[in-house]
């Protein structure tokens, strides 16, 4: 069986008892970065064979891993942080296992966009996860399409591109579109900044940006609702 195991996005205590127990019993642990995963495994005194599995080698080794799984191996897949497959490697291996009839289970656990979405103060009943925006090709098309998206939108972004991305979103979605930016979730310097796209961009432009970033942007429906409320107040 292939076991998909979410790992802490910052605080090492944010891992389930079941995940630790399972990692202690599998035959092999696949890790996006073995150095990063070793910190977690050493913290919980887990001593199991560790092998790299990332976007640069997944196409080459997936078939071999499926053969090992088909022969009876128990393999766990980790990424650097969060749930494998959410903007991290996992899809190719899971698909290959499903096609080969190899059982796959995914444990519940940490995913960065969930706490960022919940504490954003924006509607939670319907949302879409977009992950990282394209850097160049397709970026304009996607942002144009999302400008009319009704649901709350969730994005991942690097600290180096955060301000530029917020400014671009203001241009496509409107300067007054509400947003929330969370960084360093579960870590010592965790921070969430809420406001309009222009306000939050200005804040981080002045302060500077460090850490892992999640952007939550209100959908077009949220803008209309805000305008309607303002009209009623008047």
N, C-alpha and C positions, 0 to 999 in steps of 0.2 A: 504493500500500500504506500501511496504517496501522501505525506502529511504536510499540509500547508500551515505554518505556525507564525502567527503575528508576534512581533517583538516590540518592546517599549520604544516610543518615539523620543524619549529623553530620560525620564525617571526609570531606573532599572527595576523598581518595585512594581511597575505596571505590567506584570506578566502573570498569567494564570498558573495555579498549581498544576492544572492538567498539562499545560504546555511544558513546564519544567519536568514533570514526570515522564512525559512522552519523549522529550529530548534525551532523557537518561536511558531510554530503552531502544531507540532506533539503531540501525546498523551504520547509517551514514547521514551526515548533516551537510546539505548544500547551502552555501552562503554567498550572497552577492559580493561581499568583501570579507574574506576570512579574518582579516585583522580586526575589523569592527565587531564581527560576531564573536570573536574570541574573548573580547572584553566581557560580554554578557555570559558566555558559557563558563568562563573562569570564575565569574562572580557567583555562579550557582554550582560550581565544582562539577561541571559536566565534562566528562572526558570521552569524547567520541570522535571517530575519524571525520575530518572536515575537508570539504572540497569546494572550489569556486564554481559558481554558476551565475553568470551575468550576461548582459546584452552582447558582449563581445565573443562569448563562446557557446551560448545556448543552442545555436543552430548546429554546431559541430557535435555536441555531446548528448543532445536530447535522445536520439535513437538508442545510444548505448545505455543511458539511464533507464529507458523503458525496458530494455532487455534485462537489466539487473532487477528491476521491479517485477517483471514477469517471472523471473526465476525465484522470487520469494523474498527479496530484500525489503526491509522497512527503511524508507528514506524520508527525511524531514527537509523541507525547504524554508530557508530564512532569507529575508532581505535586511538591509542595514537598519531599517526602522519601519514599523507599521506592518500592514498586511501585504504579503506578496501578491503581485498582480495589480495592485492599485498604484499605477505609475511606476511600477517596478517589475522585474522579470518574474514570470510564472506562467503566463498564458500558453506559450508554446509547449511547455512540459505537461501542463494540465490537459491541453487538447490532445496531445499524443497519447497520454495515459487513457483518456476517455475512448479514443479510437481503438486502442489496443485491449480494452476491457480491463485495465488495471484500476483497482479501487482508489479513489481520491477522497480525502476528507480535509476540510478547512476549519480550523479552530476559530472561535470568536476571539476578538482581542483588539489591540490598539490600531487605530487608523486616524491620521492627523486631521482629516477634514471633518470628522464627526464633532469633536469638541469645539472646533472653530465655528462650525455651522450653528451648533446649539447656543453658544454664548454670543453670537453675532447680534441677536435681537431682531433678526430678519425672519420672515415667514419660513416655517419648517415643514408645512404640510405638503408642499411640492417643491422639489429642487432638482437641479441637474449638476452632475460632476463633470467638469471639462479638463481637469488635470493641468498639465503644462500647455500653454498656447504654442503654436508653431512659431519658430524664431523668425522665419522669413516667408517661405512659400506657404500660401494658404492662410496667413495671419489676417490679412485684410478681409478676405472672404468670410472667415469664421467670425470675426468681430462684427462685421456687417450683419450677418445672420443672427448673432446673439443680441443685437441691439433691440430686437422685438421679442426676445424670449420672455415669456410671462413668469416663469419660475425663478426662484432664487438660484444664483449660479455660484459654483465653487471652483476655484482655481488654485494650482500650486505655482509658485514663482521663486526664483532665486533672489537673494538680497541685492545683487548687482543690478537686476532689471526691474525691481519693484516699482520705483518711482516712475520710470518710463512707461511701464505697463499701466499704472494707474492713470497717468496723463493720457495715454492712448484710449483707455476705456472711457475717460471723460469726454474725449472727442467723438467717440462712436455712440456711447450710451447717453450722454448728457452730463454736464458738470454737476448737477444736483442729484444724480443717482446715488442712493444710500449704499454704503459699503462698510465692511469691517475687515481689518487686517490683523491676523494673529501671528505672532512669531515666538519661537522657542517654547512651544507648548510643553507643559509638564516640567520644564527646566527652571533653574534658579531665576533667570531674567525673563520669564514669560510675560508677554504683553499683548493686549488687544486694544486696538485703536479704532474707534467708530466715528462715522461722519459721512459727508459727501465724498465722492471721488476726488474732487479738487482739494477739499480740506485735509483728507488723509495723505494725499500726495505731498501737499505743502509741509505737513508735519514731518514725514520721513525724509523729505528733501533737506530740511533744516537739521534734523537730529542725526541722520545717517541710519543705515540698516545693517543688522547682523542677524544671523540665524536662519532657521527654516521658516518659510513663509506660507501662509494660507490666506487667500483673498476670498471674501464672500461678498457678492454684489446682489443687491435687490433686483428683481425682475421688473419688466415694464409695468406689470400689474401693481407693484408696490409704489411706483411713481404716481400712477393714477389715483391710487387709494390715498396717498399723502395729499395730493392736490384736492381731492374731494373733501377730505377732513378739514383742510384749511378753509375751503369755501363755506363749509357748514359752521366752522367756528366764527367766521365773519358774519 
